[in-house]
Structure formats: C-alpha cells, structure tokens
Amino acid sequence: MRIISALLCFLLITYYSLRNSNRVKSQDEYLLAGRHTKLLPLVATLVMTEFNTGTLISFSSLGYLAGYWALAMPFIFLIGLLFYTLTVAKKWKQFNGVSVAHFFATRYGRKLELLVAIVLFLAMLGFSAAYIKSLTLLMLPLIPINSLVLSAALVIVILLLTLRGGLSSIIALDVLSFIFVIIFFLLLVYFSYHLPQSNQIPAFNLAQMQALLPPKFIISLTILTMFSYIIAPWYGQKIVAAKTQQTAYFAAAIAAIIIFLLYGLGILATAILRGKGVQLADIQLGLPYLIRNALPHALQGVAYVVLFFVAASTLAGVWNAMVTLVVGSIFKSNSSKVSTNILWVLICAIIAYIIANTLIDNILSKMILFNIPIVAFCFALLAGFYWSKANSQGAYVSILVGISWGIFCYFYFGEAGNYTWYWAIYGIPLIFISGISASLLGAKKS
C-alpha cells in the first residue's frame, strides 16, 4: 500500500509538471515563464522556492533539540520576507531584467555586475549542494543504499522532471506540490501528537531551551535574512516572472506568511517528538523518524514523495536562477536557444552533486556561511534602488567591508562563539556606513 500510494502521488505530480515542458519555445519562457505569472501560481512557486529540505531539516532538528522555543525560528522568514516585500518586490518587477546581477550594471557598471554574478553563482552552488545533502538524508531511511548512488539518482530524476520545461515546468510542479505540502504537514503534526509515549523526560524550562538555542542566534539570523534575501536570485527571478508589480508585491507578502506557518508545523512536530521521550542518535533525523513511525503505513510513501518534490522544486529553481546569472550577466549570451540553458543547468547540477558529497556536513551551518558574500551586497542594492548619490566607489567599499567582516567573525568568534551575532549586529551598520561614506567621498572627488 505504501508503494502504491507513493507511486500514484509521484505520477500525478510528474504528469502535471511535464505537460508544460513542450510549450517552452524561447529563452524568456525557459528562464522567466514569459513574465506573466498570476497571483496564485506565483504564491505557490515562491513558497516552494523557499520552503526547502535543507532549512526544514535544520529547523526541525532545533525543534527536537530545544523544544517549543524553537518555534521562534520561523519568525526569521516571516520578518525577512516581509522586509523583502516592502523594500524590493515591486522594484525587482519594475527592473524586469533576466538577471538580478544585471541591475548592478545599470547602476554601477559592468565590472560590478560581473563580480556580483560570479559571487552569487558560487554561493548558490553551495546552497544547492546543501539541498542535495538534506534530500539524501531524508530519503536514506526509505532507500538504504550508498549515499553517493542515492544522491545521484535523486538529481537525475529532478533533472528529468524540470530540465526541458524550465521555469514554466517548475511553477507547474510547485502549484501541485504546494497543495500536497500543506496537507502533509498538518497531518504530520496530528499524528506526531498521537505517537505513543516512549520515555518520561523532564520538561525544559524557558531558560534551558534558550541556552540550547540562544535568542541572539535567532535575532542575528533574522537580520541576516532581511539583508540577504533582497538580492536572492532564486527569489528575484520568480518576482520578475510576475504579471504585474502588484502581483509581485501581494504574492511575496502572502508567501512570507505561509512559509512561516509551514516551518512552524515542521518544528512543532519534532518538538512533540522530543516530548514523547524518543531518543535519536542525530537531531537531524527527527523528521525521518516521524515519517517512519508516526504516519500510517499508507501515508509514508506519500510523505517521501512530497518531501522529494519540496527539494526538487527548490533545486530546479536554484539551478534555473543560476543560469540567469550565466546567460544574463557572466557571459551575456544573446542566444534565444533553449538548448544553451539546458546545458548550463546540467553543469550546475553536476557541480552541486560533487560539492554535496565532499564538503557538506552540518547543513544549517554551511547554509549560513554561504550567505556572507550575499549579505555584503545589501548596501549596493538598496542604495541603488533608493539613493541617487550612491556610486560604484561606495558599492565596492561596502562589499569589501561586508565580506571581510563576515569572514573575520567566522574565524575569530566561530560557531561556538555565536559569530552570526557579531556579523549581523556590527556588520550591517558597517556595510552601510562605509558605503555611504565612500559614495559621498567619491562624489566630492568627481
């Protein structure tokens, strides 16, 4: 029954996704879905772009570690993505370019565009590798084979589903996956609550929970999310695909709320699991444990399929956004051939697979680390949109300060010393102060 239900679910979502693949005839359709995506599909694809297995595994592991206090973690995305909505959602649609990095060319020049595009491309390789790693961890209990073989098989299936249709097939995949995800996580919490008590364990008080998950860590990640997501290519690409600026604005706001609720449900389920006294060898295995032991047998296969498509939509979206950087900013391809884009997606997937199986261990820590160069662009982006006196000198100085400070905090304070707090609390003001000062000095010289 588990296999049959999983197969039916997989075939349904696959059919819905693939039926859009043959409609793609141009680069604009492949990368931006023709720029006419309506509100509900845009909400679904924004949710499924951000709601990924990497963050899900990381956040749910904190639910098992720190109990109900971990429910503060989803506020990171609620606040971060609402900040995105208020500051740049309409601006990106107004810009309406193929690559988010190309905005820097129009505002600061070609050299800065190239720098931004290369840095974002490398960071996204790291993100996609973390997503592959997390998907492999989720699927290993169901398919207990060598992780190298399993991750390769998963990547191949994702490519088969989305490679030909580009963003159009990704959005189609996201719409149906979105519905399944909402139903699945509501059921997961319900069945977690009804899981039998394993052992009696003493309840944490708030001070104990906050010792395991410090408030400073949550506050710092909230600030970093606010100033990193505004330039996220995988989000900006979907916003540009919107039909109008109003569509982009409202979709981003609605998606922020739904993402907040979905991550909250995942954390709630593993917090309940901890309260049941279940002992895990690895806190990252809380979600797989619930799927195997809390859900009815018939739903277990469906659960794995749903989580697979969560990862598939995110990975396909990230790879597609990476291609916008390549053809829109790095190599400036004017070719309208879809085959060129397909080749670049394949290259991105292969490199991400290699990184996933060689460099990724702790998923959350690596995902945070990959944000250091992205956060450094925050002044250049916001000033580019809102401050006419911003110039290339201010942009370069702010980026140099941002990257240098982030790297310094990581090596000096380290994860044990809560480096994200010092990176966020002091780094963001430093980036803006240096950018403003250098811009004003540059204006005086000219």
C-alpha positions as CSV (number, residue, x, y, z in Angstrom):
1,M,0.0,0.0,0.0
2,R,2.8,2.4,0.8
3,I,4.5,1.8,-2.6
4,I,1.2,2.1,-4.4
5,S,0.2,5.4,-2.7
6,A,3.7,6.8,-3.3
7,L,3.7,5.8,-7.0
8,L,0.2,7.4,-7.6
9,C,1.3,10.6,-5.9
10,F,4.5,10.7,-7.8
11,L,2.8,10.1,-11.2
12,L,0.2,12.7,-10.6
13,I,2.7,15.5,-9.7
14,T,5.0,14.4,-12.5
15,Y,2.3,14.5,-15.1
16,Y,1.1,17.9,-14.0
17,S,4.7,19.2,-14.3
18,L,5.7,17.6,-17.6
19,R,2.6,18.7,-19.5
20,N,4.1,22.2,-19.6
21,S,7.5,21.2,-20.8
22,N,6.8,21.2,-24.5
23,R,5.3,24.7,-24.5
24,V,8.7,26.4,-23.9
25,K,10.0,27.9,-27.2
26,S,12.3,30.7,-26.1
27,Q,14.9,31.7,-23.5
28,D,12.4,34.2,-21.9
29,E,9.9,31.4,-21.4
30,Y,12.5,29.0,-20.1
31,L,14.0,31.4,-17.6
32,L,11.1,33.7,-16.7
33,A,7.9,31.8,-17.8
34,G,7.0,34.6,-20.2
35,R,6.8,37.2,-17.3
36,H,3.0,36.7,-17.0
37,T,2.6,34.5,-13.9
38,K,-0.6,35.2,-12.0
39,L,-1.0,35.6,-8.2
40,L,-1.9,32.1,-7.0
41,P,0.8,30.3,-9.1
42,L,3.3,32.9,-8.0
43,V,2.5,32.4,-4.3
44,A,2.9,28.7,-4.8
45,T,6.2,28.9,-6.5
46,L,7.6,31.5,-4.1
47,V,6.6,29.3,-1.1
48,M,8.1,26.1,-2.7
49,T,11.3,28.0,-3.7
50,E,12.0,29.0,-0.1
51,F,10.4,26.0,1.7
52,N,13.3,23.6,1.1
53,T,14.5,20.4,2.7
54,G,17.8,21.9,3.9
55,T,16.1,24.5,6.1
56,L,13.4,22.1,7.0
57,I,15.8,19.5,8.3
58,S,17.8,22.2,10.1
59,F,14.8,23.9,11.7
60,S,13.1,20.7,12.7
61,S,16.3,19.4,14.3
62,L,16.1,22.5,16.5
63,G,12.6,21.6,17.5
64,Y,13.9,18.3,18.8
65,L,16.9,20.0,20.5
66,A,15.3,23.0,22.1
67,G,11.6,22.1,22.3
68,Y,8.8,24.6,21.7
69,W,11.2,27.6,22.0
70,A,12.4,26.6,18.5
71,L,9.0,27.9,17.2
72,A,10.7,31.3,17.3
73,M,12.8,30.2,14.3
74,P,10.1,30.7,11.6
75,F,9.9,34.4,12.5
76,I,13.3,34.6,10.8
77,F,11.5,34.1,7.5
78,L,8.3,36.0,8.3
79,I,10.2,39.1,9.2
80,G,12.9,38.6,6.5
81,L,10.4,38.0,3.6
82,L,8.1,40.8,4.7
83,F,11.1,43.1,4.6
84,Y,11.7,41.8,1.1
85,T,8.1,42.6,0.2
86,L,8.2,46.1,1.5
87,T,11.6,47.1,0.1
88,V,12.3,45.3,-3.2
89,A,9.4,43.2,-4.5
90,K,8.0,46.0,-6.7
91,K,11.4,47.3,-7.5
92,W,12.6,44.0,-9.0
93,K,9.5,43.7,-11.1
94,Q,9.9,47.3,-12.3
95,F,13.5,46.4,-13.2
96,N,12.3,43.3,-15.1
97,G,15.7,42.0,-16.1
98,V,16.8,38.5,-16.9
99,S,19.5,38.5,-14.1
100,V,19.4,40.3,-10.8
101,A,23.1,41.0,-11.2
102,H,22.4,43.0,-14.3
103,F,20.8,45.7,-12.1
104,F,24.3,46.4,-10.8
105,A,25.5,47.0,-14.4
106,T,22.8,49.6,-15.0
107,R,23.6,51.3,-11.7
108,Y,27.3,50.9,-11.1
109,G,28.9,49.4,-14.3
110,R,29.8,46.1,-16.0
111,K,32.7,45.2,-13.6
112,L,30.5,45.2,-10.5
113,E,27.8,43.2,-12.3
114,L,30.3,40.5,-13.2
115,L,31.6,40.4,-9.6
116,V,28.1,40.1,-8.2
117,A,27.1,37.4,-10.7
118,I,30.1,35.3,-10.0
119,V,29.8,35.6,-6.2
120,L,26.1,34.8,-6.3
121,F,26.7,31.8,-8.6
122,L,29.3,30.3,-6.3
123,A,27.1,30.9,-3.2
124,M,24.1,29.2,-5.0
125,L,26.3,26.2,-5.8
126,G,26.8,25.9,-2.0
127,F,23.1,26.2,-1.3
128,S,22.1,23.6,-3.9
129,A,24.7,21.2,-2.6
130,A,23.2,21.6,0.9
131,Y,19.7,20.9,-0.5
132,I,21.0,17.7,-2.2
133,K,22.6,16.6,1.0
134,S,19.4,17.2,3.0
135,L,17.3,15.4,0.5
136,T,19.6,12.4,0.6
137,L,19.4,12.3,4.4
138,L,15.6,12.3,4.1
139,M,15.5,9.5,1.6
140,L,18.1,7.2,3.1
141,P,15.6,5.5,5.6
142,L,13.3,4.7,2.6
143,I,16.1,3.7,0.2
144,P,19.0,2.4,2.3
145,I,21.7,2.3,-0.4
146,N,25.1,4.1,-0.8
147,S,24.5,7.8,-0.3
148,L,26.6,8.7,-3.4
149,V,24.4,6.5,-5.6
150,L,21.2,7.7,-4.0
151,S,22.0,11.4,-4.3
152,A,23.0,10.9,-8.0
153,A,19.7,9.1,-8.7
154,L,17.7,11.9,-7.0
155,V,19.5,14.6,-9.0
156,I,18.9,12.7,-12.2
157,V,15.1,12.4,-11.5
158,I,14.8,16.1,-10.7
159,L,16.6,17.0,-14.0
160,L,14.3,14.7,-16.0
161,L,11.2,16.4,-14.4
162,T,12.3,20.0,-15.0
163,L,15.1,20.3,-17.4
164,R,13.1,20.7,-20.6
165,G,10.4,23.0,-19.4
166,G,12.5,25.5,-17.4
167,L,10.6,27.9,-15.1
168,S,7.2,27.0,-16.6
169,S,7.5,23.4,-15.6
170,I,9.0,24.4,-12.2
171,I,5.9,26.6,-11.5
172,A,3.6,23.8,-12.6
173,L,5.4,21.4,-10.3
174,D,5.2,24.0,-7.4
175,V,1.5,24.5,-7.7
176,L,0.5,20.9,-7.1
177,S,3.4,20.3,-4.6
178,F,2.2,23.3,-2.6
179,I,-1.2,21.7,-2.1
180,F,0.3,18.4,-1.0
181,V,2.8,20.1,1.3
182,I,0.1,22.0,3.3
183,I,-2.0,18.8,3.8
184,F,1.1,16.7,4.7
185,F,2.4,19.0,7.4
186,L,-1.0,19.3,9.1
187,L,-1.3,15.5,9.1
188,L,2.3,15.2,10.4
189,V,1.6,17.3,13.5
190,Y,-1.6,15.4,14.1
191,F,0.0,12.0,14.0
192,S,3.0,13.2,16.0
193,Y,0.7,14.3,18.8
194,H,-0.8,10.8,18.8
195,L,2.5,9.0,18.9
196,P,2.8,6.7,22.0
197,Q,4.9,8.0,24.9
198,S,8.3,6.3,24.7
199,N,10.0,7.6,27.9
200,Q,9.3,10.1,30.6
201,I,11.7,13.0,30.4
202,P,11.8,16.2,32.4
203,A,10.3,19.2,30.6
204,F,12.6,22.1,29.7
205,N,12.0,25.5,31.2
206,L,12.5,28.6,29.0
207,A,16.0,29.3,30.3
208,Q,17.1,25.8,29.4
209,M,15.6,26.0,26.0
210,Q,17.2,29.4,25.3
211,A,20.6,28.0,26.5
212,L,20.4,25.4,23.7
213,L,19.0,27.9,21.1
214,P,20.2,31.4,22.1
215,P,17.9,34.4,21.3
216,K,20.9,36.2,19.9
217,F,21.3,33.4,17.3
218,I,17.6,33.9,16.2
219,I,17.9,37.7,16.2
220,S,21.1,37.6,14.1
221,L,19.7,35.2,11.6
222,T,16.6,37.4,11.2
223,I,18.7,40.4,10.4
224,L,20.9,38.4,8.0
225,T,17.9,37.0,6.2
226,M,16.4,40.5,5.8
227,F,19.6,41.8,4.1
228,S,20.5,38.6,2.1
229,Y,17.1,37.8,0.6
230,I,16.7,41.1,-1.0
231,I,19.3,40.1,-3.6
232,A,18.5,36.3,-3.8
233,P,18.5,35.4,-7.5
234,W,16.1,32.4,-7.0
235,Y,13.5,34.8,-5.5
236,G,14.2,37.8,-7.8
237,Q,13.7,35.5,-10.8
238,K,10.2,34.5,-9.7
239,I,9.3,38.1,-8.9
240,V,10.3,39.2,-12.4
241,A,8.2,36.4,-13.8
242,A,5.1,38.0,-12.2
243,K,2.4,39.6,-14.4
244,T,2.5,43.0,-12.7
245,Q,4.2,44.8,-9.8
246,Q,1.0,44.5,-7.7
247,T,1.0,40.7,-8.3
248,A,4.7,40.5,-7.2
249,Y,4.0,42.6,-4.1
250,F,1.0,40.6,-2.8
251,A,2.5,37.3,-3.7
252,A,5.6,38.0,-1.7
253,A,3.6,39.1,1.3
254,I,1.3,36.0,1.2
255,A,4.2,33.7,0.7
256,A,6.0,35.1,3.7
257,I,3.1,34.1,6.0
258,I,2.6,30.7,4.5
259,I,6.4,29.9,4.7
260,F,6.3,31.0,8.4
261,L,3.4,28.6,9.1
262,L,4.9,25.6,7.3
263,Y,8.3,25.8,9.0
264,G,6.4,26.2,12.3
265,L,4.5,23.0,11.7
266,G,7.7,21.1,11.0
267,I,9.3,22.4,14.2
268,L,6.1,21.7,16.2
269,A,6.1,18.1,15.1
270,T,9.7,17.4,16.2
271,A,9.1,19.4,19.5
272,I,6.3,17.0,20.2
273,L,8.6,14.1,19.3
274,R,11.1,15.2,21.9
275,G,8.3,15.5,24.5
276,K,7.4,11.8,23.8
277,G,10.8,10.8,25.1
278,V,12.2,9.4,21.8
279,Q,16.0,9.2,21.8
280,L,17.7,10.0,18.5
281,A,21.3,9.4,17.6
282,D,21.3,12.6,15.4
283,I,18.9,15.5,15.9
284,Q,18.7,15.9,12.1
285,L,16.8,12.6,12.0
286,G,13.7,13.8,13.8
287,L,11.6,14.3,10.6
288,P,12.6,11.0,9.0
289,Y,11.8,9.2,12.3
290,L,8.3,10.8,12.4
291,I,7.6,9.7,8.8
292,R,8.6,6.1,9.6
293,N,7.0,5.8,13.0
294,A,4.1,8.3,13.4
295,L,2.4,8.3,10.0
296,P,0.1,5.5,8.9
297,H,1.8,3.0,6.6
298,A,-0.2,4.1,3.6
299,L,0.9,7.7,4.0
300,Q,4.6,7.1,4.5
301,G,5.2,6.7,0.8
302,V,3.3,9.8,0.0
303,A,5.3,11.7,2.6
304,Y,8.6,10.8,1.0
305,V,7.2,11.8,-2.4
306,V,6.0,15.2,-1.1
307,L,9.4,15.9,0.5
308,F,11.1,14.8,-2.7
309,F,9.1,17.4,-4.6
310,V,9.8,20.0,-2.0
311,A,13.5,19.5,-2.7
312,A,13.0,19.1,-6.4
313,S,11.2,22.4,-6.8
314,T,13.9,24.3,-4.8
315,L,16.8,22.7,-6.6
316,A,15.3,23.2,-10.0
317,G,14.5,26.8,-9.2
318,V,18.0,27.5,-7.9
319,W,19.7,25.9,-10.9
320,N,17.4,27.8,-13.2
321,A,18.3,31.1,-11.4
322,M,22.0,30.3,-11.7
323,V,21.5,30.0,-15.4
324,T,20.0,33.6,-15.5
325,L,23.3,34.8,-13.9
326,V,25.4,32.9,-16.5
327,V,23.5,34.0,-19.7
328,G,22.3,37.3,-18.3
329,S,25.4,38.6,-16.7
330,I,28.6,36.5,-16.8
331,F,28.7,35.5,-20.5
332,K,26.0,37.9,-21.8
333,S,24.5,35.4,-24.2
334,N,22.1,36.8,-26.7
335,S,21.1,33.3,-27.9
336,S,17.4,32.5,-27.6
337,K,18.1,28.8,-27.9
338,V,16.7,26.7,-25.0
339,S,19.5,24.1,-25.5
340,T,22.1,26.5,-24.2
341,N,20.1,27.0,-20.9
342,I,19.6,23.2,-20.6
343,L,23.4,22.7,-20.9
344,W,24.1,25.2,-18.1
345,V,21.5,23.6,-15.8
346,L,23.3,20.2,-16.3
347,I,26.6,21.8,-15.4
348,C,25.2,23.4,-12.3
349,A,23.6,20.1,-11.2
350,I,26.8,18.1,-11.6
351,I,29.0,20.5,-9.7
352,A,26.4,20.8,-6.9
353,Y,26.3,17.0,-6.6
354,I,30.1,16.8,-6.2
355,I,30.1,19.5,-3.5
356,A,27.2,17.9,-1.7
357,N,29.1,14.6,-1.3
358,T,32.5,16.1,-0.4
359,L,32.1,19.4,1.5
360,I,28.7,19.4,3.2
361,D,28.4,18.1,6.8
362,N,26.3,20.2,9.1
363,I,23.6,21.6,6.8
364,L,22.5,24.7,8.7
365,S,26.0,25.9,9.5
366,K,27.0,25.7,5.8
367,M,23.9,27.4,4.6
368,I,24.5,30.3,6.9
369,L,28.2,30.5,5.9
370,F,27.3,30.8,2.2
371,N,25.4,34.0,3.0
372,I,28.5,36.0,3.9
373,P,29.1,37.4,0.4
374,I,25.4,37.8,-0.3
375,V,24.8,40.0,2.7
376,A,27.8,42.1,1.7
377,F,25.8,43.4,-1.4
378,C,22.9,44.8,0.7
379,F,24.0,48.5,0.6
380,A,24.8,48.4,-3.1
381,L,21.4,47.0,-3.9
382,L,19.2,49.2,-1.6
383,A,21.2,52.3,-2.3
384,G,20.9,51.5,-6.0
385,F,17.1,51.4,-5.7
386,Y,16.6,54.3,-3.3
387,W,19.6,56.7,-3.1
388,S,20.6,58.6,-6.2
389,K,24.0,59.6,-4.8
390,A,25.2,56.0,-4.4
391,N,28.1,55.3,-6.8
392,S,30.5,52.5,-7.7
393,Q,33.1,53.5,-5.2
394,G,30.6,53.3,-2.3
395,A,29.4,49.9,-3.6
396,Y,32.9,48.4,-3.9
397,V,33.9,49.6,-0.4
398,S,30.7,48.4,1.2
399,I,31.1,44.9,-0.4
400,L,34.8,44.7,0.7
401,V,33.9,45.7,4.2
402,G,30.9,43.2,4.3
403,I,32.9,40.2,3.1
404,S,35.9,41.0,5.3
405,W,33.8,41.4,8.4
406,G,31.8,38.2,7.8
407,I,35.0,36.2,7.3
408,F,36.6,37.8,10.3
409,C,33.6,37.0,12.6
410,Y,33.5,33.4,11.4
411,F,37.2,32.7,12.1
412,Y,37.6,34.8,15.2
413,F,34.4,34.1,17.1
414,G,33.4,30.8,15.4
415,E,30.2,28.9,15.7
416,A,30.8,28.2,19.3
417,G,31.2,32.0,19.9
418,N,27.9,32.8,18.1
419,Y,29.7,34.6,15.2
420,T,26.4,35.4,13.5
421,W,25.5,37.8,16.2
422,Y,28.7,39.9,15.7
423,W,28.4,39.5,11.9
424,A,24.8,40.9,11.9
425,I,24.7,43.4,14.7
426,Y,28.0,45.2,13.8
427,G,28.4,44.1,10.1
428,I,25.2,45.5,8.7
429,P,25.8,49.0,10.1
430,L,29.5,48.8,9.0
431,I,28.4,48.0,5.4
432,F,26.0,50.9,5.2
433,I,28.3,53.4,7.0
434,S,31.2,52.5,4.7
435,G,29.1,52.6,1.6
436,I,27.6,55.9,2.4
437,S,30.9,57.5,3.3
438,A,32.7,56.2,0.3
439,S,29.9,57.3,-2.0
440,L,30.0,60.9,-0.6
441,L,33.8,61.0,-0.9
442,G,33.6,59.7,-4.4
443,A,31.0,62.4,-5.3
444,K,33.3,65.2,-3.9
445,K,36.3,64.0,-5.9
446,S,34.3,64.0,-9.1
